[in-house]
């Protein structure tokens, strides 16, 4: 395990079952770390029920019991929004970016980095 949150994850092994909702699941690194902690403690990953939510990363879908491919926002009805794709770290994509006059957002989110996704 390499994550700095492993000590906190180990505390979860005292529960019979754990439910996880991973918002911004990206590549599923969190659920992999958690499953590893459970296996290391002599438990199986069947004790974990997981929901992953991410609009961009399809590669994480198989790592969760349920996967929702969408953005998360507090909206009154479904709508499309610009998702800014970070050009150096695709786990740092965001709906919450201040847009500059040229349509870009600075060094990491150039003007052509936007893709439409449903919220």
C-alpha positions in Angstrom: 0.0 0.0 0.0 1.3 3.4 -0.9 -1.6 5.7 0.0 -1.3 8.1 3.0 -4.9 7.2 4.0 -4.1 3.5 4.5 -4.1 3.9 8.3 -7.6 5.3 8.2 -8.7 2.6 5.7 -7.4 -0.1 8.1 -9.9 1.1 10.7 -12.8 0.1 8.3 -11.8 -3.6 8.6 -13.5 -3.6 12.0 -16.9 -3.4 10.3 -18.7 -6.4 8.9 -19.7 -4.6 5.8 -18.6 -1.3 4.2 -20.5 0.8 1.7 -18.4 3.1 -0.4 -19.5 5.9 -2.8 -16.4 7.2 -4.7 -17.2 10.5 -6.3 -14.5 11.2 -8.9 -13.6 7.6 -9.1 -11.1 8.2 -11.9 -9.1 5.0 -12.4 -10.4 3.3 -9.3 -7.3 3.8 -7.2 -9.2 4.3 -4.0 -11.3 1.1 -4.3 -8.1 -0.8 -5.2 -6.4 0.5 -2.0 -9.4 -0.3 0.1 -9.8 -3.8 -1.3 -6.1 -4.4 -0.7 -6.4 -3.4 3.0 -9.3 -5.8 3.4 -7.5 -8.7 1.8 -4.4 -7.9 3.9 -6.5 -8.1 7.0 -7.7 -11.6 6.0 -11.1 -10.3 4.8 -12.4 -10.5 1.2 -13.5 -7.6 -0.9 -17.0 -9.0 -0.8 -17.4 -7.1 2.5 -17.2 -3.9 0.4 -20.2 -2.6 -1.6 -19.0 0.1 -3.9 -20.4 2.8 -6.2 -18.1 4.7 -8.4 -19.1 8.0 -10.1 -17.0 9.6 -12.8 -17.9 11.3 -16.1 -14.6 10.6 -17.9 -12.9 7.4 -16.8 -14.4 4.3 -18.4 -11.5 2.2 -17.2 -12.7 2.2 -13.6 -16.2 0.8 -14.4 -15.3 -2.8 -13.7 -13.7 -2.1 -10.4 -17.0 -1.1 -8.7 -20.2 -3.0 -8.0 -22.1 -0.1 -9.6 -20.7 2.6 -11.8 -22.4 5.9 -12.7 -20.8 7.7 -15.7 -21.9 11.3 -14.9 -20.9 14.5 -13.2 -22.1 15.3 -9.7 -23.6 18.7 -9.1 -26.5 20.2 -7.2 -28.8 21.0 -10.1 -32.6 21.2 -10.4 -32.8 19.2 -13.6 -30.3 17.3 -15.9 -28.2 19.6 -18.1 -24.9 19.6 -20.0 -21.9 21.5 -18.7 -18.3 22.0 -19.9 -15.9 19.6 -18.2 -12.4 20.9 -18.4 -9.9 18.2 -19.1 -6.6 18.8 -17.3 -3.8 18.4 -19.8 -1.2 17.1 -17.3 -3.3 15.0 -14.9 -6.6 13.5 -16.2 -7.7 12.8 -12.6 -7.9 16.6 -12.1 -10.7 17.4 -14.5 -13.2 19.9 -13.3 -16.6 21.5 -13.8 -15.5 24.4 -11.4 -13.1 26.5 -13.4 -13.1 30.3 -13.9 -12.9 30.9 -17.7 -10.6 33.6 -19.1 -11.5 35.9 -21.9 -9.9 33.6 -24.5 -12.1 30.7 -23.3 -9.2 29.0 -21.6 -8.5 28.9 -17.9 -4.8 29.2 -17.7 -1.8 26.9 -18.1 -3.5 23.6 -17.2 -6.9 24.0 -18.9 -6.4 25.5 -22.4 -9.4 26.8 -24.4 -9.7 23.6 -26.4 -9.8 21.4 -23.2 -13.6 21.5 -22.8 -15.9 18.5 -23.4 -19.6 18.5 -22.8 -20.9 16.1 -20.0 -24.3 15.6 -18.4 -24.9 16.6 -14.8 
